[in-house]
Amino acid sequence: MKNAYRADHVGSLLRPTRLLDARRERRKGRLSAEELEKIEDEAILAVLALQREAGIDVVSDGEFRRSSWLGGFLEAAEGFVVPESAVRSAATIWQGGRAEVANEGMSSLPVIGGKLKVGGRFTERESAFLTKHADRPFKLTLPSPTMVLVFYREGISDTAYPDRQELIDDVVTIYAREIEALAAGRVPYIQIDSLRYTDLIDPGRREKLEPLGFDRVFAQALAADNALLARAKREGITRAVHICRGNHRSAWFGRGGYEVVAERLFNELDADRFLLEFDDERSGGFAPLRFVPEGKIVMLGLVTTKSAALESQDELLRRIDEASKYLPLDRLALGPQCGFASTELGNLLDEDDEKRKLELVAGTARRAWG
């Protein structure tokens, strides 16, 4: 199958110490923008080489120019503020046994305090550098427009956006220009990352959405993502959606199988490829894959990025075989369940662990698909 990309990964990679130090120095005003960019460039060239050596089919810049997966847009947009009331523990966001670790690097969250606008492109540097230096297909990742709702705060944001749909519409408009530029530039793989579907999957989070209406929230998320996917629908471009369950500092955000959303999600979301998390029991089984229609591929996120423990290749092959009972093998691919560094501090493993994980993905893909 064309553009199957059997050995894939979600996008973010562990930042080297030199890059992390440079970003801190830049925030303190002790390093110029030009000096930081030079260090970013060098780090990205090195991580492109790492992915090539590991045997990954589609590469990324590791999101090294961003502070988090929300990066590009969040850092480029005007309209965000950080009031004192926005300071809160990450434990209110991330569930599970890693909440105490997740606090690091998440002491405050910006909120929407005015109309959002972006003066120009916000992934132009990323795409231009990869176009010039990647020796194989590369991907650009964007957070779903609905992720902007994380930054909506009653009493602050509603002065600019009394209607939350108007907020999403503004973000879609801003994103549309970006997506069209990426498509015109023939970026081969455009990926939308979303936790919004996890809000619908996780029983506890779904309960909190009941006042808004399950169907309404679902339709809103599908419409926003489809508006962007439609603009990237061109020959030679793979359009992917990653459904994330939380990943900051090896923490997690949601649990539950895909069954509750599967039929509608896989059929109504106009993506070529779904990147799904299946690394532990919280993700449920493979049976929901039976709803994936002809022509769409699923990357099985079987390799965890949350710990250094290396999976057994035989066990991965067994799980791929199990998934193929619901979706044919030629419409499957393999990758980690999420990125290695959703925020710049990264998950609780090191770069050697990361490389072993990527090599495992590539080696297992070669055995499974040849």
NORJO-V800654 format. One record per residue. N is the residue number from 1. SS is DSSP state (a for helix, b for strand, c for the rest). BURIAL is # if it has 16 or more other C-alpha atoms within 10 Angstrom, else .. Layout:
<<N/SS/BURIAL> <N/SS/BURIAL>>
//
This chain:
<<1/c/.> <2/c/.> <3/c/.> <4/c/#> <5/c/#> <6/c/#> <7/b/#> <8/c/#> <9/c/#> <10/c/#> <11/c/#> <12/c/#> <13/c/#> <14/c/#> <15/c/#> <16/c/#> <17/a/.> <18/a/.> <19/a/#> <20/a/#> <21/a/.> <22/a/#> <23/a/#> <24/a/.> <25/a/.> <26/a/.> <27/a/.> <28/c/.> <29/c/.> <30/c/.> <31/c/.> <32/c/.> <33/a/.> <34/a/.> <35/a/.> <36/a/#> <37/a/#> <38/a/.> <39/a/.> <40/a/#> <41/a/#> <42/a/.> <43/a/#> <44/a/#> <45/a/.> <46/a/.> <47/a/#> <48/a/#> <49/a/.> <50/a/#> <51/a/#> <52/a/#> <53/a/.> <54/a/#> <55/c/#> <56/c/#> <57/c/#> <58/c/#> <59/b/#> <60/c/#> <61/c/#> <62/c/#> <63/c/#> <64/c/#> <65/c/#> <66/c/#> <67/c/#> <68/b/#> <69/c/#> <70/c/#> <71/a/#> <72/a/#> <73/a/#> <74/a/#> <75/a/.> <76/a/.> <77/c/#> <78/b/#> <79/b/#> <80/b/#> <81/b/#> <82/c/.> <83/c/.> <84/a/.> <85/a/.> <86/a/.> <87/b/.> <88/c/.> <89/c/#> <90/a/#> <91/a/#> <92/a/.> <93/c/.> <94/c/#> <95/b/#> <96/c/.> <97/c/.> <98/c/.> <99/a/#> <100/a/.> <101/a/#> <102/a/#> <103/c/#> <104/c/.> <105/c/.> <106/c/.> <107/c/.> <108/b/#> <109/c/#> <110/c/#> <111/b/#> <112/b/#> <113/b/#> <114/b/#> <115/b/.> <116/b/#> <117/b/#> <118/c/#> <119/c/.> <120/c/.> <121/c/#> <122/c/#> <123/c/#> <124/a/.> <125/a/.> <126/a/#> <127/a/#> <128/a/.> <129/a/.> <130/a/#> <131/a/#> <132/a/.> <133/a/.> <134/c/#> <135/c/.> <136/c/.> <137/c/#> <138/b/#> <139/b/#> <140/b/#> <141/b/#> <142/b/#> <143/b/#> <144/c/#> <145/a/#> <146/a/#> <147/a/#> <148/a/#> <149/a/#> <150/a/.> <151/a/.> <152/c/#> <153/c/#> <154/c/.> <155/c/.> <156/c/#> <157/a/#> <158/a/#> <159/a/.> <160/c/#> <161/c/#> <162/c/.> <163/c/.> <164/a/#> <165/a/.> <166/a/.> <167/a/#> <168/a/#> <169/a/#> <170/a/#> <171/a/#> <172/a/#> <173/a/.> <174/a/#> <175/a/#> <176/a/#> <177/a/.> <178/a/#> <179/a/#> <180/a/#> <181/a/#> <182/a/#> <183/a/#> <184/a/.> <185/c/.> <186/c/#> <187/c/#> <188/c/#> <189/b/#> <190/b/#> <191/b/#> <192/b/#> <193/b/#> <194/b/#> <195/c/#> <196/a/#> <197/a/#> <198/a/#> <199/a/#> <200/a/#> <201/a/#> <202/c/#> <203/a/.> <204/a/.> <205/a/.> <206/a/#> <207/a/.> <208/a/.> <209/c/.> <210/c/.> <211/c/.> <212/c/.> <213/c/.> <214/a/#> <215/a/.> <216/a/.> <217/a/#> <218/a/#> <219/a/.> <220/a/#> <221/a/#> <222/a/#> <223/a/#> <224/a/#> <225/a/#> <226/a/#> <227/a/#> <228/a/#> <229/a/#> <230/a/.> <231/a/#> <232/c/#> <233/c/#> <234/c/.> <235/c/.> <236/c/.> <237/c/#> <238/b/#> <239/b/#> <240/b/#> <241/b/#> <242/b/#> <243/b/#> <244/c/#> <245/c/#> <246/c/#> <247/c/#> <248/a/#> <249/a/#> <250/a/#> <251/c/#> <252/b/#> <253/c/#> <254/c/#> <255/c/#> <256/c/#> <257/c/#> <258/c/#> <259/a/#> <260/a/.> <261/a/.> <262/a/#> <263/a/#> <264/a/.> <265/a/#> <266/a/#> <267/a/.> <268/a/.> <269/c/#> <270/c/#> <271/c/#> <272/c/#> <273/b/#> <274/b/#> <275/b/#> <276/b/#> <277/b/#> <278/c/#> <279/c/#> <280/c/.> <281/a/.> <282/a/.> <283/a/#> <284/c/#> <285/c/#> <286/c/#> <287/a/#> <288/a/#> <289/a/#> <290/a/#> <291/a/#> <292/c/#> <293/c/.> <294/c/.> <295/c/.> <296/c/#> <297/b/#> <298/b/#> <299/b/#> <300/b/#> <301/b/#> <302/b/#> <303/b/#> <304/c/#> <305/c/#> <306/c/#> <307/c/#> <308/c/#> <309/c/.> <310/c/.> <311/c/.> <312/c/.> <313/a/#> <314/a/.> <315/a/.> <316/a/#> <317/a/#> <318/a/.> <319/a/.> <320/a/#> <321/a/.> <322/a/.> <323/a/#> <324/c/#> <325/c/.> <326/c/.> <327/c/#> <328/c/.> <329/a/#> <330/a/.> <331/a/#> <332/b/#> <333/b/#> <334/b/#> <335/b/#> <336/b/#> <337/c/#> <338/c/#> <339/c/#> <340/c/#> <341/c/#> <342/c/#> <343/b/#> <344/c/#> <345/c/#> <346/c/#> <347/c/#> <348/c/#> <349/c/#> <350/c/.> <351/a/.> <352/a/.> <353/a/#> <354/a/#> <355/a/#> <356/a/.> <357/a/#> <358/a/#> <359/a/#> <360/a/#> <361/a/#> <362/a/#> <363/a/#> <364/a/#> <365/a/#> <366/a/.> <367/a/.> <368/a/#> <369/a/.> <370/c/.>>
//
